[in-house]
């Protein structure tokens, strides 16, 4: 069992290793996801690769800063409360190693073979695996230890977005084809030849929009991972939001309002932990540490989420539960500016180093003929819209899956057909990613914890 006292030498070493892992993971995320944003402008010679990557990185940074953190914590909430804030303040090294090690290994493996696999898929699978591993560790039924309602909410967005990308990009391409009579839009690029100025401007615009939306969604996922690292290993400093100080009187009032709802409607009997947390927060003489308060808040948050999802609760009770969650979240769900900047830098540097394999797959591997500017523009317009919409509604989606399915849709619309060999590789990665990452992370977490 890996346990270190906070601020001990072991804790600092573990912090450094986990920070290195999360940065490497985001670096690898740049290989996969951000490369999709620059694929069309590079493939069509609209921008030089280095210029495209730097510009995309700036737009990612802007998206990360302006995009909020709802997606980041939609993923964090896949984990059980006792994993988010381990008992007695012990650092969450097993959770972090299982998460980053599993997701990074699968990301690198698929990148090596030039498969546009989803970093979101890897992360979500690893998080679910940790939740399952935790249920075995504490001998709990899977239906009780794993928050399936939150998992299905995340997975629905992940599964629905690729078909949407395919059909909407197909329609967008047809709309462009029948309204814009510019031959350069429908001619595959020639090596070293500059595109038509209108084509160049259009593709730079779509690259910009995909990069910004990617930052507002995928960039948030890395924010959540970095926050898990620094909170798990340095709870006294980062457990609660310094810009939203804890008001014990207000927390006690919120906790007492939540008590009857959780006691009546929480579907999971083990959530007696939430009632214990309510008692602790409601006691004004309780001198709990920031890490202990964070643990109590996440227990209550988990409980009120179950109330909001329980069909037996009335609409007024669900609304109350949702309101309570909204009041509690600012204290524990936050991200300093430096975390956002670090996330964007790792994504941008990864894209700069490893974009070539993915660019070639998107440009030449998905269709039987090479990608045309109109096809790239249609897939990116649709992709940017879907990714941005999901980002601002707090749902994580895969940039890779949306863009690649959009390109496939435009190939079908153009009548050029799709390369089934490449699509089979992408589909195989899509199908196997969740089972593989769930299994590996569950085993690693169980062994280390």
N, C-alpha and C positions, 0 to 999 in steps of 0.2 A: 504493500500500500504506500503510495507516494504522498507524504505529508511533510510540509516544512512550516516552521513558525514564521509568521509575517515578519519581513525585514531581516530575517536571518541570512547568512551567507548562501544557504541552499535556496532560499526564496529568491534572492537576487540573481543567482545563476539560472534558476528556472524561469524567472521573468525575462532575462536576456534571451534564453533559448526560445521561449514562446513568442517573444516579440520578433525574433528572427524568423520563426516559422510563419507568423501571420504576414510579415512583409514579403517573404518568398511566395506565399500563397497568392497575395495580391499581384505580385510581379508575374506569376503564372496566369492569373486571371487576365492580365493585359495581353498575354499571348492569344488567349481564346476570345474573350468578349470584346475588348476594345478594338481588336484587330478587325472585327466586323464593321466598325464604324468607318475605318479608313480604307477598307478593301476597294471600294468602287473608285474613289478619287485617285488611288495609287494605280489600280489596274488600268484605268483609262488615261493615265498620264496627266490628269487634271492638276495634280500637285506632286511635287517631288516627295518621296517617302518621308524624309526627315521633317520637311515643312508640314506635311499632313499629320504626322504623329505629334509634333509639338502643338499644332493648332487643336487637334483632338484632345490632347492632354489639358490644354487651357479650358476648353469647353467642358471637359469632365470635371475639372476643379470647380468651375462655376456651377455646374449641376449639383455637385456634392454639397456646396455651401448653401445653395438656394433650395435644395430639394427636401429639407427636413430630415427626420430620423425615424419616421413611422415604419418604413420597410426594415430598417436595422433591427428594431425591437419586435417586429412581427416574427422574425427568425429567432431572436433571443428567447421569446416566450414559448418556443417549442420545447425548451428544456424545463424539467421539473424545478420547483423553487429550491429544493435542497441541493441541487447541482449548481444553480446560479449563485447561491450563497451557502457554501459548505458549513457544516456545524463547527462551532468553536473557532471560526475564522480561518480554518485550514485552507491554504491556497488550492485552487482548482486545477492543479497540474494534470491529473489524469484526463479530465474533460478537455483541456486545451490540447494535449498531445494527441488524443484520439481524434479530435475535430480537425486540427490542422494537418496532422500526419496523413490521415485518410484522404481528405479532400485534395491535398497537394499531390500525393502519389498518383491518384486517378487523373488529375488534371494534366500532369506531366506525361503520363502514359499516352493519353489520347492526343495531346499536342504532338508528341513524337511521330505519330502516324498521320499527322495532318488532319485529324478529325475535329470539326468544330463542336466539341463537347461543351456542355454548360457548366460553368463554375457554380452557378446557383444550384443546379441539380446536385453537384458534389457536396456543397455546404449543407443543403437541406437533408440529404441522405445521412451525412455524418451526425447532424444534430438529432435526427430521429433515432439513429443507432445508439447514441449516448442515452437518450431517454429510455430506450428499451433496456440497455445495459443496466441502467440505474434501477429499473423495476426488478430485474433478476437479482441485483445486489442486495435489495431490501426485501426480497421475497414477496413482492406485490404483484397482483394481477395486472396484466398489460392494460386492461380497460380502466384501471384506477391510476396507475402511475404515469401513463402517457396521455397528454392532453390531445386526444384525437380530434376534437372539434377544431382546435387551432391548426393541427396538421392538415386536415381535409381542406380548411380554408386556404392554406398556402398551396397545397397540391392542386386544387381546382384551378387556380390562376396559372400554375405552371403547365398544366395539361391542356387548358383551353386556348392559351395564347398561340401555340404553333399553328393549329388549324385556322384560327382567325387571321394570322399573318399570311397564310397561304391564299385564302380566298379573297381577302381584302387587297393583297398585292396583285392578284390576278385581275380583279376589277379595276384597280388603279392603272395597271398597265394598259388595259383595253381602253380606258378613258383617255389616257395620254395618246395612244395610237390613233384614235379616231378624232382627236381634236387638234393635235399638233402635227403639222406636215413638214417636219424638219428631218431630212434623210440622215443627218449625222447622229440623230438620237437612236437610230435603229441599226447602226453599223458597228460591228465589234471593233475595238481599238486596235491600231497597228503599233508594234513596238517602236517607241521613240517618237511617235507622231503626236503633236499637240491636238487636242480636241477643239471643236468649234467653240467660240467664246460663250455662246448661250449654254451649250452643254457643260462647259467648264463651270460657269457660274451656278448652274442648277445643281451639279454634283457637289460643289463646295458647300452650298446651302444645305443639301440633305445630309452631308457628312457632319456639318455643324449641329444640325438638329438631333441626329442619332447620338453624337458624342455628349451633348448636353443631357438628353434624356437618359443615356446610359449612366451618367454621373448621378442623376437624380434617383436612380433605382439600384443598379448594381453597385455603385459607389457606396450606397448606404449599407450594403451587406458587409463590406469590409469595415465600416465604422462599428457595426455591431460586434464583429470579431475582435477588433482592437479593444473595444470597451470590455468585452468578456475577459480579455487578457489582463488588463490593468486593474479591473475590479476584483477578479479572482485572486490575484497575487498581491495586491496592495489595497485591501478593503478599507483600511482606516483613512486613506487619502481620497479614494475614488468611489467608495460605496454609495454615497449620496451626493446629490447635485449641490455644489457650493453656491451656485447662483439661485438656488431655491431652498433656503435654509429650512430645516425641520422645525415646524411649530407643533410641539407636543400636545397642546390643548386642541388644536385643529385636528390633528391625527386621531386623538382620542374620540372626538366627536364623529369623525368619519368611520372609525372602527366600530363604534357602538351602533351606528346606523346600518353597517354591513352585517352585524351579528345575526339578527333574525332571518335575513335573506339567505345567508350561507347555511345557517342551521337547518332551514326548511328545504331549500332547493338545491343545495350542492349535491350532485349525483354520486360523489366519491366519498366513501366513509372515511378514508384516511385523511380527509381534509379537516379532521379534528385539530390538525396542526394549525389550520387557519384560525380556528376559534381560540386556540392557545395564544396565537400571535395577537389576536384582538385583545385578549386579557392583558397582555404585556404592554401594548400600546396605550390601552385605556388607563393604565396605572400610572399616575403622575409621579410616583416615587421611584419608578423603575429607571435605573441609570444605565440603560442599554447603550452599547457602542454603536457607531454608525453602521458597521457590518451587520450587527444583530437587528437593527431597525430595518435595514434593507431586506434582510431575510423575512422579517415579519410582514413588510409591505408586499413582497412578492407572494407570500402565502395568501394574503388577503386578495391581491390582484387576481391570483389564480382562482380563488373561490368565487369572486364576483363575475369573472368571465364565465364560469360554469353556470351561475345563476342566469346570466344574460342569454345563454344558449339552451337553457332548460325549457322545453315546451310547456311544462306544467306551471311556470311562473306567468303572472299576468303581465300585460304590456307595461303598466305603471311600474311594476317591480323590476322588469327588465330595464326600463329607462333609468330607474334609480341606481341599479347595479352599474349601468354604463356611465352614469354621472359620477359615481364613486370612483370608478377606475380612472376616469379623466382627471379627477382631483388628486389621485395618488401617484399617477405616472410621472409628473415633472420632477418628483424627488429622486427617482431612481432611473429614469430613462432620459439620458442626456448625452451630449458628446461635445467636448471642448473643441475649439477651432483647430488646434494643432492636430487633433485626431483626424479631422476631415481633410486637412492639407496632406497629412501623411498618406491617407488612403488614395488621394488623387495622384500623388507623386509615384507611388508604387505601381498603380495602374498604367500611368503614362510611360514609365521606364520599361515596364514589361512589354508594352506595345512596341516601343522603339526597337527592342532587341529581337522579338520573336514574331513579328507580324507576317513574315513572308509565306510561311506554310499555309496559314489560314487564307491569306489574300489569293493565293494560287488555287486553293480548293473552291473558294466562292466564285472566282472569275472563270475557271476552266473545268472544274470537276462536277458541278451540280447538273449542268445542262449538257446536251449532246453537242451544242454549239457554244462558242464563247459568249460571255455576258456582254450585252449592249448597254450603253448609257441609260436608255429609257428603262430597261429592266432593273438596273441598279438603283435609279432614282425612285421608281415605284416601290421597290422593296424597302428602301430606306425611309421614304415618306410614311408608309404604313407602320414600319417598325418604330420610328420615332414617336408617332402618335400613341401606339399601344403601350410602349415602355413608359412614356411620360404619364399617361393616364393611370397606369398601375402604380407608378411611383408616388403620385399624389393621393392615391387612395389607400396606400399602405400595403399593397400586395406585391410580393417579389415575383418577377418573371425573368425568363432567360433571353438576354439579347441575342445570343447565338441561335437559339431555336427559332426566334421570331424572324431574324434576318434570313437565315438559311431556308426556312419554309417559305418566306416571301419570295426569295430568288427562284425557288422551285415553282411557285405559283406563276411567276412571270414567264418562265420557260414554257409552261403548259399553255398559257394565254397566247404566246407567240407562235405556238405550233412547232417549236423546235424539239420538244420532248426533253425528258430528264435522263440523266445518267443514273440508272438504277444501281449500278455498282457502288457509286459514291453515296447515294441515298441509303442503301442498305447498311453501309458502314456507319453513317450518321444515326440511322434508326437503331442499329444494334447498340451503339453507345448510349442512345437515349433510353432504351429499354433496360439495359443492364446497370446503368449508373446507380439508380436508387437501391436495388437489391445488394449490389456489391458494396457500396459505401455504408449502407445501414449495417450489414453483417460485419464488416471489418471494424468499424468504429465501436459497435456494441461489444465485440470481443476484446478490443484493445482497452476500452474503458473498464470493462469488468475485470480484466487481469490487473490493470494498474491501480484500480481503486480498491 
